[in-house]
Amino acid sequence: MTKWKNSMPKRRFFFCLLLIAPLAATHSQDKTLSLQDALNVLPEFQWDPFLQTGTFYSSGHYASFQVGLKGENCFSLIDGYEVISAPSPYMENGALRFPENFIISLKNAIDAEIKNDLKPFKVAAIIIDPGHGGKDSGATATQTINGKKVSLREKDIVLAIALDLRDRLVKRYPDKKILMTRATDVTLALEERASFANGIKVEESEAIIFISIHCNSELNASLKKNPARGYEIWYLPPKVRREIIERDGFNGSEEVRTILNALKEEEFTFESKLLAASLLARFDAFIAPASPSRGIKEEEWYVVKRTNMPSILVELGFISNPSDAALLLEKQSLEKYTKALFEGLVDFVTLYEKPGGFSIIE
C-alpha cells in the first residue's frame, strides 16, 4: 500500500499513455546505464515483464514508462499527471538498458515534485453564484404560511443567503478572494457566470471552487398528496468531456494535451464530489429532519459544465412545497442554510489545504 499526495487515483492513467508511447523519434547516441546504475539515482524500481512497463520510486513520488526501441523517444508519466519525453529504455540481450538522459530527465522531474511538496496547496478563491436575478425570477410560488399568503421568488431567497455566506467567508478567510457572480438583483446570463469564474487567475498550487445556489420547484405540486421536498447537491457527470486545457496556447502535442485534459477532468470530478459530500454532511446536521436529504446527484447543469474548476450546484429545497417554503422564509432557518453552506465549504477547504493535499491510498 502506497500513499500518494495527489488528489486523484493515478496509476490507471498510465495505460492510456501507453496507447501513444513510444513516440517515434530518432535520438543521438547516449550513454546507457544498467538497472543497478539507475537504482543509484532512483532508489526503488518495479517491473512488469508482461506489459514491459516499469516504475521508479523516490521520496514518495514515481515515474512510469514503457520500454521502447533503442534510439526512440518515449513518454513517461510523473506522479500520474505530468508527461515528459525522453530517450526510451530498451531491452538488450534480455537486460534492461536505460539511456543516461532518460534517468536524468526522470530524476529532474521527481526532484521538481519534491520541491513542490514544500508549496502548500491552497484554495485561493471561492465563487458564489446566486441563481437567476433581474428579469429572471427563477422558481416562484405562493404559499399560505402561518395563515398568510406569501409570494416566494427563487432569485430573492438565494441572493439573501449568498450575501450572508459571502460575509461569513470574508471574515473567515481574509487572505482569499470571496467573489459573487451577482451581488444585486441583476439579470445575468449563464455564459456570463461561467466566463466570470473562468477568468479568475490563480497560481499553479492554488485552486478555485464554484458553488451555484438555487431553489427547486415541482410542477402541479398543489395537486399532489406528497409534493416533493428536500435539499440536494449536484455535480457534473464524469462522462462529460470538457476542454479544460485549450488547444490555443498549449505548446505540446495534441496527444499530450488530450491526456492532461483527461487527468484534469478526473481531478475536478473527484474534488467536486468531495465538495458536494462536505456540504451534504453539514446540511444533514443543520437542516434535517426539518427538510429531508435527496442526496448527491449528477447532471449537466450549464454553469457546472462550463466552469473549469471543482464546481457544484445546490438546491436548497422546494418552494412549491409549503413546508420547505416556510423554512426558506423564516429568518432562523435561513441562517441554518447559510451555516450549512459555510461550514461545508470550510470543511472542504481545510481538507484541501492540509499538508500534501488530498491523499489516495492504493
Contacts in CASP RR format, 6 or more apart in sequence:
PFRMAT RR
TARGET T0000
AUTHOR 0000-0000-0000
METHOD contacts of the structure
MODEL  1
MTKWKNSMPKRRFFFCLLLIAPLAATHSQDKTLSLQDALNVLPEFQWDPF
LQTGTFYSSGHYASFQVGLKGENCFSLIDGYEVISAPSPYMENGALRFPE
NFIISLKNAIDAEIKNDLKPFKVAAIIIDPGHGGKDSGATATQTINGKKV
SLREKDIVLAIALDLRDRLVKRYPDKKILMTRATDVTLALEERASFANGI
KVEESEAIIFISIHCNSELNASLKKNPARGYEIWYLPPKVRREIIERDGF
NGSEEVRTILNALKEEEFTFESKLLAASLLARFDAFIAPASPSRGIKEEE
WYVVKRTNMPSILVELGFISNPSDAALLLEKQSLEKYTKALFEGLVDFVT
LYEKPGGFSIIE
1 361 0 8 1.000
1 362 0 8 1.000
2 57 0 8 1.000
2 60 0 8 1.000
2 361 0 8 1.000
2 362 0 8 1.000
3 359 0 8 1.000
3 360 0 8 1.000
3 361 0 8 1.000
4 10 0 8 1.000
4 60 0 8 1.000
4 79 0 8 1.000
4 359 0 8 1.000
4 360 0 8 1.000
4 361 0 8 1.000
4 362 0 8 1.000
5 60 0 8 1.000
5 79 0 8 1.000
5 117 0 8 1.000
5 356 0 8 1.000
5 357 0 8 1.000
5 359 0 8 1.000
6 79 0 8 1.000
6 80 0 8 1.000
6 81 0 8 1.000
6 267 0 8 1.000
6 358 0 8 1.000
6 360 0 8 1.000
7 267 0 8 1.000
7 270 0 8 1.000
7 271 0 8 1.000
7 357 0 8 1.000
7 358 0 8 1.000
7 360 0 8 1.000
8 81 0 8 1.000
8 263 0 8 1.000
8 266 0 8 1.000
8 267 0 8 1.000
8 270 0 8 1.000
8 360 0 8 1.000
9 266 0 8 1.000
9 270 0 8 1.000
9 360 0 8 1.000
9 362 0 8 1.000
10 79 0 8 1.000
10 80 0 8 1.000
10 81 0 8 1.000
10 360 0 8 1.000
10 362 0 8 1.000
11 64 0 8 1.000
11 80 0 8 1.000
11 362 0 8 1.000
13 77 0 8 1.000
13 80 0 8 1.000
13 81 0 8 1.000
13 259 0 8 1.000
13 262 0 8 1.000
13 263 0 8 1.000
13 266 0 8 1.000
14 53 0 8 1.000
14 64 0 8 1.000
14 77 0 8 1.000
14 80 0 8 1.000
16 259 0 8 1.000
16 262 0 8 1.000
17 64 0 8 1.000
17 66 0 8 1.000
17 75 0 8 1.000
17 77 0 8 1.000
17 83 0 8 1.000
17 259 0 8 1.000
18 51 0 8 1.000
18 53 0 8 1.000
18 66 0 8 1.000
20 75 0 8 1.000
20 255 0 8 1.000
20 259 0 8 1.000
21 65 0 8 1.000
21 66 0 8 1.000
21 74 0 8 1.000
21 75 0 8 1.000
22 66 0 8 1.000
22 68 0 8 1.000
22 69 0 8 1.000
22 72 0 8 1.000
22 73 0 8 1.000
22 74 0 8 1.000
22 75 0 8 1.000
22 88 0 8 1.000
23 72 0 8 1.000
23 73 0 8 1.000
23 74 0 8 1.000
23 75 0 8 1.000
23 85 0 8 1.000
24 72 0 8 1.000
24 73 0 8 1.000
25 72 0 8 1.000
25 73 0 8 1.000
26 71 0 8 1.000
26 72 0 8 1.000
27 71 0 8 1.000
27 72 0 8 1.000
27 73 0 8 1.000
27 87 0 8 1.000
27 99 0 8 1.000
30 87 0 8 1.000
30 99 0 8 1.000
30 100 0 8 1.000
30 101 0 8 1.000
30 102 0 8 1.000
31 99 0 8 1.000
31 100 0 8 1.000
32 97 0 8 1.000
32 98 0 8 1.000
32 99 0 8 1.000
32 100 0 8 1.000
33 97 0 8 1.000
33 98 0 8 1.000
33 99 0 8 1.000
33 100 0 8 1.000
33 103 0 8 1.000
34 95 0 8 1.000
34 96 0 8 1.000
34 97 0 8 1.000
34 98 0 8 1.000
35 45 0 8 1.000
35 95 0 8 1.000
35 96 0 8 1.000
35 98 0 8 1.000
37 98 0 8 1.000
38 45 0 8 1.000
38 56 0 8 1.000
38 98 0 8 1.000
38 103 0 8 1.000
39 45 0 8 1.000
41 103 0 8 1.000
41 104 0 8 1.000
41 107 0 8 1.000
42 56 0 8 1.000
42 57 0 8 1.000
42 58 0 8 1.000
42 63 0 8 1.000
42 103 0 8 1.000
42 106 0 8 1.000
42 107 0 8 1.000
42 110 0 8 1.000
43 57 0 8 1.000
43 58 0 8 1.000
44 56 0 8 1.000
44 57 0 8 1.000
44 58 0 8 1.000
45 54 0 8 1.000
45 55 0 8 1.000
45 56 0 8 1.000
45 57 0 8 1.000
46 54 0 8 1.000
46 55 0 8 1.000
46 57 0 8 1.000
47 53 0 8 1.000
47 54 0 8 1.000
47 96 0 8 1.000
48 54 0 8 1.000
51 66 0 8 1.000
52 66 0 8 1.000
52 67 0 8 1.000
52 68 0 8 1.000
52 91 0 8 1.000
53 64 0 8 1.000
53 65 0 8 1.000
53 66 0 8 1.000
53 67 0 8 1.000
54 64 0 8 1.000
54 65 0 8 1.000
54 66 0 8 1.000
54 67 0 8 1.000
55 62 0 8 1.000
55 63 0 8 1.000
55 64 0 8 1.000
55 65 0 8 1.000
56 62 0 8 1.000
56 63 0 8 1.000
56 106 0 8 1.000
56 110 0 8 1.000
58 107 0 8 1.000
58 110 0 8 1.000
58 114 0 8 1.000
59 110 0 8 1.000
59 114 0 8 1.000
61 78 0 8 1.000
61 79 0 8 1.000
61 110 0 8 1.000
61 113 0 8 1.000
61 114 0 8 1.000
62 78 0 8 1.000
62 79 0 8 1.000
62 80 0 8 1.000
62 110 0 8 1.000
63 76 0 8 1.000
63 77 0 8 1.000
63 78 0 8 1.000
63 79 0 8 1.000
63 106 0 8 1.000
63 109 0 8 1.000
63 110 0 8 1.000
64 76 0 8 1.000
64 77 0 8 1.000
64 80 0 8 1.000
65 74 0 8 1.000
65 75 0 8 1.000
65 76 0 8 1.000
65 77 0 8 1.000
65 88 0 8 1.000
65 89 0 8 1.000
65 102 0 8 1.000
65 106 0 8 1.000
66 74 0 8 1.000
67 74 0 8 1.000
67 88 0 8 1.000
67 89 0 8 1.000
67 90 0 8 1.000
67 91 0 8 1.000
67 96 0 8 1.000
68 74 0 8 1.000
68 88 0 8 1.000
68 89 0 8 1.000
68 90 0 8 1.000
69 88 0 8 1.000
69 90 0 8 1.000
70 88 0 8 1.000
70 90 0 8 1.000
70 92 0 8 1.000
70 97 0 8 1.000
71 87 0 8 1.000
71 88 0 8 1.000
71 90 0 8 1.000
71 99 0 8 1.000
72 87 0 8 1.000
72 88 0 8 1.000
72 90 0 8 1.000
73 85 0 8 1.000
73 86 0 8 1.000
73 87 0 8 1.000
73 88 0 8 1.000
74 85 0 8 1.000
74 86 0 8 1.000
74 87 0 8 1.000
74 88 0 8 1.000
74 89 0 8 1.000
75 83 0 8 1.000
75 84 0 8 1.000
75 85 0 8 1.000
75 256 0 8 1.000
76 83 0 8 1.000
76 84 0 8 1.000
76 85 0 8 1.000
76 86 0 8 1.000
76 102 0 8 1.000
76 105 0 8 1.000
76 106 0 8 1.000
76 109 0 8 1.000
77 83 0 8 1.000
78 84 0 8 1.000
78 106 0 8 1.000
78 109 0 8 1.000
78 110 0 8 1.000
78 113 0 8 1.000
79 113 0 8 1.000
80 263 0 8 1.000
81 260 0 8 1.000
81 263 0 8 1.000
81 267 0 8 1.000
82 109 0 8 1.000
82 113 0 8 1.000
83 256 0 8 1.000
83 259 0 8 1.000
83 260 0 8 1.000
84 105 0 8 1.000
84 106 0 8 1.000
84 109 0 8 1.000
86 99 0 8 1.000
86 101 0 8 1.000
86 102 0 8 1.000
86 105 0 8 1.000
86 106 0 8 1.000
87 99 0 8 1.000
87 101 0 8 1.000
87 102 0 8 1.000
88 99 0 8 1.000
88 102 0 8 1.000
89 96 0 8 1.000
89 97 0 8 1.000
89 98 0 8 1.000
89 99 0 8 1.000
89 102 0 8 1.000
90 96 0 8 1.000
90 97 0 8 1.000
91 97 0 8 1.000
116 205 0 8 1.000
117 356 0 8 1.000
119 205 0 8 1.000
120 205 0 8 1.000
120 353 0 8 1.000
120 355 0 8 1.000
120 356 0 8 1.000
121 205 0 8 1.000
121 206 0 8 1.000
121 207 0 8 1.000
121 352 0 8 1.000
121 353 0 8 1.000
121 356 0 8 1.000
121 357 0 8 1.000
122 205 0 8 1.000
122 206 0 8 1.000
122 207 0 8 1.000
122 352 0 8 1.000
122 353 0 8 1.000
123 176 0 8 1.000
123 206 0 8 1.000
123 207 0 8 1.000
123 208 0 8 1.000
123 209 0 8 1.000
123 348 0 8 1.000
123 349 0 8 1.000
123 352 0 8 1.000
123 353 0 8 1.000
124 176 0 8 1.000
124 177 0 8 1.000
124 202 0 8 1.000
124 203 0 8 1.000
124 206 0 8 1.000
124 207 0 8 1.000
124 208 0 8 1.000
125 176 0 8 1.000
125 177 0 8 1.000
125 178 0 8 1.000
125 179 0 8 1.000
125 200 0 8 1.000
125 202 0 8 1.000
125 206 0 8 1.000
125 208 0 8 1.000
125 209 0 8 1.000
126 169 0 8 1.000
126 173 0 8 1.000
126 176 0 8 1.000
126 177 0 8 1.000
126 178 0 8 1.000
126 179 0 8 1.000
126 208 0 8 1.000
126 209 0 8 1.000
126 211 0 8 1.000
126 345 0 8 1.000
126 349 0 8 1.000
127 179 0 8 1.000
127 180 0 8 1.000
127 181 0 8 1.000
127 196 0 8 1.000
127 197 0 8 1.000
127 200 0 8 1.000
127 208 0 8 1.000
127 209 0 8 1.000
127 210 0 8 1.000
127 211 0 8 1.000
127 307 0 8 1.000
128 162 0 8 1.000
128 165 0 8 1.000
128 166 0 8 1.000
128 169 0 8 1.000
128 178 0 8 1.000
128 179 0 8 1.000
128 180 0 8 1.000
128 181 0 8 1.000
128 211 0 8 1.000
128 213 0 8 1.000
129 162 0 8 1.000
129 180 0 8 1.000
129 181 0 8 1.000
129 182 0 8 1.000
129 193 0 8 1.000
129 197 0 8 1.000
129 210 0 8 1.000
129 211 0 8 1.000
129 212 0 8 1.000
129 213 0 8 1.000
129 303 0 8 1.000
130 155 0 8 1.000
130 158 0 8 1.000
130 159 0 8 1.000
130 161 0 8 1.000
130 162 0 8 1.000
130 180 0 8 1.000
130 181 0 8 1.000
130 182 0 8 1.000
130 213 0 8 1.000
131 138 0 8 1.000
131 154 0 8 1.000
131 155 0 8 1.000
131 158 0 8 1.000
131 182 0 8 1.000
131 212 0 8 1.000
131 213 0 8 1.000
131 214 0 8 1.000
132 138 0 8 1.000
132 154 0 8 1.000
132 155 0 8 1.000
132 158 0 8 1.000
132 214 0 8 1.000
133 155 0 8 1.000
133 159 0 8 1.000
133 182 0 8 1.000
133 185 0 8 1.000
133 186 0 8 1.000
133 187 0 8 1.000
133 188 0 8 1.000
134 155 0 8 1.000
134 185 0 8 1.000
134 186 0 8 1.000
134 187 0 8 1.000
134 188 0 8 1.000
135 187 0 8 1.000
136 155 0 8 1.000
136 187 0 8 1.000
137 153 0 8 1.000
137 154 0 8 1.000
137 155 0 8 1.000
138 153 0 8 1.000
138 154 0 8 1.000
138 155 0 8 1.000
138 215 0 8 1.000
139 152 0 8 1.000
139 153 0 8 1.000
139 154 0 8 1.000
139 215 0 8 1.000
139 216 0 8 1.000
139 217 0 8 1.000
139 319 0 8 1.000
139 320 0 8 1.000
140 151 0 8 1.000
140 152 0 8 1.000
140 153 0 8 1.000
140 154 0 8 1.000
140 217 0 8 1.000
140 319 0 8 1.000
141 151 0 8 1.000
141 152 0 8 1.000
141 217 0 8 1.000
141 221 0 8 1.000
141 319 0 8 1.000
141 320 0 8 1.000
141 325 0 8 1.000
142 149 0 8 1.000
142 150 0 8 1.000
142 151 0 8 1.000
142 152 0 8 1.000
143 149 0 8 1.000
143 150 0 8 1.000
143 152 0 8 1.000
143 319 0 8 1.000
143 322 0 8 1.000
143 325 0 8 1.000
143 326 0 8 1.000
144 150 0 8 1.000
144 322 0 8 1.000
145 322 0 8 1.000
145 325 0 8 1.000
145 326 0 8 1.000
145 329 0 8 1.000
146 326 0 8 1.000
150 325 0 8 1.000
150 329 0 8 1.000
152 215 0 8 1.000
152 319 0 8 1.000
152 325 0 8 1.000
152 328 0 8 1.000
152 329 0 8 1.000
154 214 0 8 1.000
154 215 0 8 1.000
154 217 0 8 1.000
154 319 0 8 1.000
155 185 0 8 1.000
156 185 0 8 1.000
157 215 0 8 1.000
157 316 0 8 1.000
157 319 0 8 1.000
157 328 0 8 1.000
157 329 0 8 1.000
157 334 0 8 1.000
158 213 0 8 1.000
158 214 0 8 1.000
158 215 0 8 1.000
158 316 0 8 1.000
159 182 0 8 1.000
159 183 0 8 1.000
159 184 0 8 1.000
159 185 0 8 1.000
160 334 0 8 1.000
161 213 0 8 1.000
161 316 0 8 1.000
161 334 0 8 1.000
161 337 0 8 1.000
161 338 0 8 1.000
161 341 0 8 1.000
162 180 0 8 1.000
162 183 0 8 1.000
162 213 0 8 1.000
163 180 0 8 1.000
163 183 0 8 1.000
164 334 0 8 1.000
164 335 0 8 1.000
164 338 0 8 1.000
165 213 0 8 1.000
165 338 0 8 1.000
165 341 0 8 1.000
165 342 0 8 1.000
166 178 0 8 1.000
166 180 0 8 1.000
166 183 0 8 1.000
168 338 0 8 1.000
168 342 0 8 1.000
169 176 0 8 1.000
169 178 0 8 1.000
169 342 0 8 1.000
169 345 0 8 1.000
170 178 0 8 1.000
172 342 0 8 1.000
172 346 0 8 1.000
173 349 0 8 1.000
177 200 0 8 1.000
179 196 0 8 1.000
179 200 0 8 1.000
181 188 0 8 1.000
181 192 0 8 1.000
181 193 0 8 1.000
181 196 0 8 1.000
181 197 0 8 1.000
182 188 0 8 1.000
190 302 0 8 1.000
190 303 0 8 1.000
190 306 0 8 1.000
191 306 0 8 1.000
193 212 0 8 1.000
193 303 0 8 1.000
194 302 0 8 1.000
194 303 0 8 1.000
194 306 0 8 1.000
194 307 0 8 1.000
197 208 0 8 1.000
197 210 0 8 1.000
197 303 0 8 1.000
197 307 0 8 1.000
197 308 0 8 1.000
197 309 0 8 1.000
197 311 0 8 1.000
198 306 0 8 1.000
198 307 0 8 1.000
198 308 0 8 1.000
198 309 0 8 1.000
200 208 0 8 1.000
202 208 0 8 1.000
207 271 0 8 1.000
207 309 0 8 1.000
207 310 0 8 1.000
207 352 0 8 1.000
208 309 0 8 1.000
208 310 0 8 1.000
209 271 0 8 1.000
209 275 0 8 1.000
209 309 0 8 1.000
209 310 0 8 1.000
209 311 0 8 1.000
209 345 0 8 1.000
209 348 0 8 1.000
209 349 0 8 1.000
210 303 0 8 1.000
210 304 0 8 1.000
210 307 0 8 1.000
210 309 0 8 1.000
210 310 0 8 1.000
210 311 0 8 1.000
210 312 0 8 1.000
211 275 0 8 1.000
211 279 0 8 1.000
211 311 0 8 1.000
211 312 0 8 1.000
211 313 0 8 1.000
211 314 0 8 1.000
211 341 0 8 1.000
211 345 0 8 1.000
212 301 0 8 1.000
212 303 0 8 1.000
212 304 0 8 1.000
212 311 0 8 1.000
212 312 0 8 1.000
212 313 0 8 1.000
212 314 0 8 1.000
213 314 0 8 1.000
213 316 0 8 1.000
213 341 0 8 1.000
214 313 0 8 1.000
214 314 0 8 1.000
214 315 0 8 1.000
214 316 0 8 1.000
215 315 0 8 1.000
215 316 0 8 1.000
215 317 0 8 1.000
215 318 0 8 1.000
215 319 0 8 1.000
215 328 0 8 1.000
216 228 0 8 1.000
216 230 0 8 1.000
216 232 0 8 1.000
216 315 0 8 1.000
216 316 0 8 1.000
216 317 0 8 1.000
216 318 0 8 1.000
216 319 0 8 1.000
216 320 0 8 1.000
217 318 0 8 1.000
217 319 0 8 1.000
217 320 0 8 1.000
218 224 0 8 1.000
218 227 0 8 1.000
218 228 0 8 1.000
218 318 0 8 1.000
218 320 0 8 1.000
218 321 0 8 1.000
221 227 0 8 1.000
221 228 0 8 1.000
221 318 0 8 1.000
221 320 0 8 1.000
221 321 0 8 1.000
222 320 0 8 1.000
227 318 0 8 1.000
227 320 0 8 1.000
227 321 0 8 1.000
228 318 0 8 1.000
228 320 0 8 1.000
228 321 0 8 1.000
229 291 0 8 1.000
229 292 0 8 1.000
229 317 0 8 1.000
229 318 0 8 1.000
229 321 0 8 1.000
229 323 0 8 1.000
229 324 0 8 1.000
230 291 0 8 1.000
230 292 0 8 1.000
230 293 0 8 1.000
230 294 0 8 1.000
230 315 0 8 1.000
230 317 0 8 1.000
230 318 0 8 1.000
230 321 0 8 1.000
230 324 0 8 1.000
231 283 0 8 1.000
231 287 0 8 1.000
231 291 0 8 1.000
231 292 0 8 1.000
231 293 0 8 1.000
231 294 0 8 1.000
231 295 0 8 1.000
231 314 0 8 1.000
231 315 0 8 1.000
231 316 0 8 1.000
231 317 0 8 1.000
232 293 0 8 1.000
232 294 0 8 1.000
232 295 0 8 1.000
232 296 0 8 1.000
232 297 0 8 1.000
232 314 0 8 1.000
232 315 0 8 1.000
232 317 0 8 1.000
233 276 0 8 1.000
233 279 0 8 1.000
233 280 0 8 1.000
233 283 0 8 1.000
233 295 0 8 1.000
233 296 0 8 1.000
233 297 0 8 1.000
233 312 0 8 1.000
233 313 0 8 1.000
233 314 0 8 1.000
233 315 0 8 1.000
234 276 0 8 1.000
234 296 0 8 1.000
234 297 0 8 1.000
234 298 0 8 1.000
234 299 0 8 1.000
234 301 0 8 1.000
234 304 0 8 1.000
234 312 0 8 1.000
234 313 0 8 1.000
234 314 0 8 1.000
234 315 0 8 1.000
235 269 0 8 1.000
235 272 0 8 1.000
235 273 0 8 1.000
235 275 0 8 1.000
235 276 0 8 1.000
235 296 0 8 1.000
235 297 0 8 1.000
235 298 0 8 1.000
235 304 0 8 1.000
235 311 0 8 1.000
235 312 0 8 1.000
235 313 0 8 1.000
236 242 0 8 1.000
236 268 0 8 1.000
236 269 0 8 1.000
236 272 0 8 1.000
236 298 0 8 1.000
236 299 0 8 1.000
236 300 0 8 1.000
236 301 0 8 1.000
236 304 0 8 1.000
236 305 0 8 1.000
236 311 0 8 1.000
237 298 0 8 1.000
237 299 0 8 1.000
237 300 0 8 1.000
238 265 0 8 1.000
238 266 0 8 1.000
238 269 0 8 1.000
238 298 0 8 1.000
240 300 0 8 1.000
240 305 0 8 1.000
241 265 0 8 1.000
242 261 0 8 1.000
242 265 0 8 1.000
242 305 0 8 1.000
242 306 0 8 1.000
242 308 0 8 1.000
243 261 0 8 1.000
244 261 0 8 1.000
244 264 0 8 1.000
244 265 0 8 1.000
244 268 0 8 1.000
244 308 0 8 1.000
245 257 0 8 1.000
245 260 0 8 1.000
245 261 0 8 1.000
245 264 0 8 1.000
247 254 0 8 1.000
247 257 0 8 1.000
250 257 0 8 1.000
268 308 0 8 1.000
268 309 0 8 1.000
268 310 0 8 1.000
268 311 0 8 1.000
270 358 0 8 1.000
271 310 0 8 1.000
271 352 0 8 1.000
271 358 0 8 1.000
272 304 0 8 1.000
272 310 0 8 1.000
272 311 0 8 1.000
272 312 0 8 1.000
273 296 0 8 1.000
274 310 0 8 1.000
274 348 0 8 1.000
274 351 0 8 1.000
274 358 0 8 1.000
275 310 0 8 1.000
275 312 0 8 1.000
275 345 0 8 1.000
275 348 0 8 1.000
276 296 0 8 1.000
276 312 0 8 1.000
277 296 0 8 1.000
278 344 0 8 1.000
278 345 0 8 1.000
278 347 0 8 1.000
278 348 0 8 1.000
278 351 0 8 1.000
279 312 0 8 1.000
279 314 0 8 1.000
279 340 0 8 1.000
279 341 0 8 1.000
279 344 0 8 1.000
279 345 0 8 1.000
279 348 0 8 1.000
280 293 0 8 1.000
280 295 0 8 1.000
280 296 0 8 1.000
281 344 0 8 1.000
281 347 0 8 1.000
282 339 0 8 1.000
282 340 0 8 1.000
282 341 0 8 1.000
282 343 0 8 1.000
282 344 0 8 1.000
282 347 0 8 1.000
283 293 0 8 1.000
283 340 0 8 1.000
284 293 0 8 1.000
285 340 0 8 1.000
285 343 0 8 1.000
286 336 0 8 1.000
286 337 0 8 1.000
286 339 0 8 1.000
286 340 0 8 1.000
286 343 0 8 1.000
287 327 0 8 1.000
287 333 0 8 1.000
287 336 0 8 1.000
287 337 0 8 1.000
287 340 0 8 1.000
290 323 0 8 1.000
290 327 0 8 1.000
290 333 0 8 1.000
291 317 0 8 1.000
291 323 0 8 1.000
291 324 0 8 1.000
291 327 0 8 1.000
294 315 0 8 1.000
299 313 0 8 1.000
301 313 0 8 1.000
303 311 0 8 1.000
303 313 0 8 1.000
304 311 0 8 1.000
304 312 0 8 1.000
304 313 0 8 1.000
314 341 0 8 1.000
316 328 0 8 1.000
316 337 0 8 1.000
317 324 0 8 1.000
317 327 0 8 1.000
317 328 0 8 1.000
318 324 0 8 1.000
318 325 0 8 1.000
319 325 0 8 1.000
319 328 0 8 1.000
326 333 0 8 1.000
327 333 0 8 1.000
327 334 0 8 1.000
327 337 0 8 1.000
328 334 0 8 1.000
328 337 0 8 1.000
351 357 0 8 1.000
351 358 0 8 1.000
352 358 0 8 1.000
END
